[in-house]
Amino acid sequence: MGFPETFKALSDPVRREILILLKDKKLSAGDIGKHFDMTGATISYHLSQLKKAGLLFETKYKNLHLLRN
């Protein structure tokens, strides 16, 4: 992805915190959501912005989606 998408994704403090959470381990979206006081839809939006910028990758393990950076 290009610089504008990366810059936009990193400009939000919640997204930066998500990347820090994923620095050492893979987490599901639900596990990530437990760290924040916001709706699942809002967490999903932040995750999609990180994926769009190429900063986050999703893998599927059985029926669980794991996220990593």
Sequence and secondary structure as in RCSB ss.txt:
>XXXX:A:sequence
MGFPETFKALSDPVRREILILLKDKKLSAGDIGKHFDMTGATISYHLSQLKKAGLLFETKYKNLHLLRN
>XXXX:A:secstr
  HHHHHHHHTSHHHHHHHHHTSSS EEHHHHHTTSSS HHHHHHHHHHHHHTTS EEEEETTEEEEE 
